[in-house]
Amino acid sequence: MTERALAAKRGTVRNFARFETLVGYLKKIGIAKYQVDATQYDPATVKEERFQESTAKHMRHAHEAAAHDKRFRAQVEQALTEADDPATVWLSNEEIKAHSAVRRAEKSENDARACHQ
């Protein structure tokens, strides 16, 4: 029998939480017969909590990403609707710059007054 190490293409070690998943994976890639050396396996060292926390973290991230995507798409839809509305008032770049300069000046005056009080 020839011994060979099984390595992932991506270069990372793949851990399987369940033996059944590993068996399914090996069969899928054409390995139906294999030997397992479990002499150093200690079930007490398996950190179920780590897997659960990791899964919970990934799920939380996925839900946050989905919520962000939903908000973003709604904002884009609203912006497109407003842009297509004939009643929309368009401002030039110069008008925006002038308006922003006024707002910055007002903020500076308010900040200066707050510092002197």
C-alpha positions in Angstrom: 0.0 0.0 0.0 1.3 3.5 -0.9 1.0 6.1 1.8 0.3 9.7 0.7 -0.6 12.8 2.6 -3.9 14.5 1.7 -3.4 18.2 1.2 -5.9 20.9 0.2 -5.3 22.9 -3.0 -5.6 26.2 -1.1 -2.6 25.2 1.2 -4.6 25.2 4.4 -5.4 22.3 6.7 -9.1 21.4 6.5 -10.7 20.2 9.8 -13.9 18.2 9.7 -16.2 18.4 12.7 -17.9 15.1 11.9 -16.3 11.9 10.6 -19.3 11.4 8.2 -18.4 14.7 6.5 -14.9 13.5 6.0 -16.0 10.2 4.6 -18.3 12.0 2.1 -15.5 14.3 1.0 -13.1 11.5 0.5 -15.6 9.5 -1.5 -16.3 12.6 -3.6 -12.6 12.9 -4.6 -12.4 9.2 -5.4 -10.9 7.8 -2.1 -13.0 4.9 -0.9 -10.5 2.9 1.1 -8.2 4.4 3.8 -6.8 3.8 7.2 -7.1 6.1 10.2 -4.6 6.2 13.0 -6.4 7.5 16.1 -3.8 6.5 18.6 -3.2 10.2 19.6 -6.8 11.2 19.4 -8.3 12.6 22.6 -11.9 13.6 22.4 -11.4 15.8 25.5 -9.1 18.1 23.4 -11.8 18.8 20.8 -13.1 22.2 21.5 -16.8 22.1 20.5 -17.2 25.6 21.9 -14.6 27.0 19.5 -16.5 25.5 16.6 -19.8 26.9 17.9 -18.4 30.3 18.6 -16.8 30.4 15.1 -20.0 29.4 13.5 -22.0 31.9 15.5 -19.5 34.6 14.5 -19.7 33.7 10.8 -23.5 33.6 11.0 -23.6 37.0 12.8 -21.4 38.5 10.1 -23.5 37.0 7.3 -26.7 38.5 8.9 -25.0 41.9 9.3 -23.8 41.8 5.7 -27.3 40.9 4.5 -28.9 43.7 6.5 -26.3 46.2 5.2 -26.9 45.0 1.6 -30.7 45.4 2.1 -30.2 49.0 3.4 -27.8 49.9 0.7 -30.1 48.6 -2.1 -33.0 50.6 -0.6 -30.9 53.7 -0.5 -29.8 53.2 -4.1 -33.4 52.6 -5.2 -34.5 55.8 -3.4 -31.7 57.8 -5.0 -32.6 56.5 -8.5 -36.3 57.3 -7.9 -35.4 60.9 -6.8 -33.0 61.3 -9.7 -35.7 60.3 -12.2 -38.3 62.6 -10.6 -38.9 65.7 -12.9 -39.4 67.8 -9.8 -35.9 67.1 -8.5 -33.9 70.3 -8.2 -30.3 69.9 -9.4 -27.5 72.0 -8.0 -24.2 72.8 -9.7 -20.8 71.9 -8.2 -20.2 75.7 -7.6 -23.5 76.0 -5.7 -22.6 73.0 -3.5 -19.1 74.4 -2.8 -20.5 77.8 -1.9 -23.1 76.2 0.4 -20.5 74.1 2.1 -18.2 77.1 2.6 -21.0 78.9 4.4 -21.8 75.9 6.6 -18.1 75.5 7.5 -17.8 79.2 8.4 -20.9 79.0 10.6 -19.5 75.9 12.4 -16.2 77.6 13.0 -18.0 80.7 14.5 -20.1 78.4 16.7 -16.9 76.5 17.8 -15.1 79.7 18.5 -18.0 81.0 20.6 -18.2 77.8 22.6 -14.4 78.0 23.4 -14.8 81.5 24.8 -17.6 80.8 27.1 
